[in-house]
Amino acid sequence: MIEKTLGNYDVHDSSHGLQALKETREKLLSMVSDIEFQELHYGYSNFPTVGGYLLHIAQIELWWVKNALMGESVTEEEKERFYFQEKQVIAAPDDKELSWFLARLAEARDYIRAYFNQLSDVEYRKLGPEITINGETHRYSPEWIISHLIDHEAYHRGQAAMVLKMVSGQREAWEHFNTPYLSL
């Protein structure tokens, strides 16, 4: 029997979001675990490369934790290490191995874990610092941000899977294809 839950209810509420984020990342890592250098960097049509999607996921996660949660800016060193571009585009250096991309994903996730593990349940739902996006002031709760990051990563994982399928002709084994409502 397979049972799935987000966790125990004797822990902080943020741990449920972190568990869902972890599960989303595990699916991404499983998808890219065996790809070759050429698949990582192959530019199919006008789509970003798989490496570009991986780096974009890490960049956005870093931006949200630093700016919208911690009230800090991404440092110049981080911008360089994470290959931030002046204009927001999904791009990546074409000379990096998969391990480089995985290190960026892990580094951004370390910030997330450290931040969320110290939150109380009240802080989890409380609005964070003001940030300006395109001239508008915004505030986001950590609860909203973790939900957004799950959605963002899943969205781009799907795009990366599509590019991989076009490049290699392989299809990712998705467990949701085995759910009863899709089998009717």
N, C-alpha and C positions, 0 to 999 in steps of 0.2 A: 504494500500500500504506500502511496506517495501522499504525504501531507505537507501543505505549504502554509506558512504563516509568516508574518513580519517579525514576530518575536514575542517574548514574554511581556506581560503587562506590569511587571515589578521593576521595570527599568525606565529611564527617561524616554519621553515621547520622541525625542530626536533620534533615538536608536532605531526606531522603525523606519524612518526616512533613510538613515544610513544603510540599513539592511537592504532596502529596495535599490539604493544607489549601487551597493556592492553587487547585487545580483545582476543589475544592468551591465556593470563593468565586466563581470565574469563572462557574460555572453559575448561582449566585444572581444575580450582576450581569447576566448575559445575560437572565435571566428578568424582571428589573425595569427594564431599560434604557429601555423605551419606555412604561412605565405613566404614566398621567395622574394628576394630583393627586387626583381623585375616587376613582380605583381604589386609590390608596395609603391613603386614609383611610376608605373605605367600610366600614361595620360590617355585615357579613352575619350575621344571626341572632345567636348568642351567641359567634361566633368573633372572635378578635382581628383587627385590621386588618392589611393587608400591612405598613404602617409599624410596627405593633406588633411583628410578627415580626422585621423588620429590626433594630429597636432592641434587642429581646430578645437576638438573636444577638450584637450588639456588647456589650451589658451583661454577658452571661455570659462572653464571651471576656475582657473586661477583668477581671472578678472572678477568673477562674482564673489569669490571668497575675500579677495583683497579689498575691492572697492565697496561692494554693497554690504558685506558683513563686517569686515574689520575697520572700514572707514579709512583705509590706506590706498595708495596708488600702487600699481605694478611698478616695480623699480626698473631703472634702465638696464641693470644686469639681468633681471628676469625677462624684460622685453627682448634682449639679445639672445638669451638662452632658449626662450620659447619661440623665437623667430617671429615676433610681432612685426607686422608691416604697418606703414603709415596709414594706408587705406585698408579697411577690414576686408580681407580676401581669404579664401581657403587655399592656402599654399604651404609648401614645405620644401626644405632644402632637399635636393635630389641625390645627395651623396651620403645620407645617413642610413645606418642599419636599423632594423626593427627595434633593437635594444634601446636606441636613442629615443625613439618615439615612446616606448614603454616607460622609460625613465621620466619623460615629461609628464605622462599620465600619472605616474606614481607620485611625483613631486607635488602636483596640484592636488591629488587626493589626500596626501599627508596634511596639507593645510586644512582641507575640509574636515578630516577626522579630528584633528586637534581642536578646531573651532567648535564643532558640534558636540564633542565629548565633554566639553566644559559648560554647556548650556543647561540652565534649569528649564523645567517645562514652561514656565512663564516667559522666559527669554526666547524660547523657541518660537513663540507666536507673536512676540513683540516686534514692532517695526524697527529696522536697522537705521543706520545713518543716512542722511540725505545725500543723494548723488545726482549729478546732472547728466542727462543723456539727451543729445540733440537739442540742448537749450531748455529742456524741461526738468524740473526737480521731481525725483522719485524716491520712495522709500519702500523697502521690501522686508517681509519677515523671513527669518531663516527657514521657516516651514514652507513658505512659497518658493524660496530659492532652491531648496532641495528637490521639490516637485518639478521645478523648471529644469534643473540639471538632469533629472531622470529622463524627462521628455526630450530634451536637447540631445542627450547621448543616444537614446534609442532612435531618434529621427536620423541622425547622421550614421549610426551603425547600419541602418537600413540602406542608406545611400551607398555606404562603403561595400555592403554585401552585394548590391546591384552592380557596382563597378567590378568587383571581384568575379561575379558570375559572367559578366561580359568579357572580362580579360581571360579567365581561366575555364569558363564553361562549367564551373562547379556551383552547386547550390548549397547554401547553408542548411543544416538540419535544424529546423525550428520546431520546438516541441508543441507550439500552439496549433500546428497542422493536425495534430492527433487528438484535439479536443472534440468531444461528442458533437457539438453544434456544427462543426465543419465537416463532419462525417455523414451527416444525414442525407 
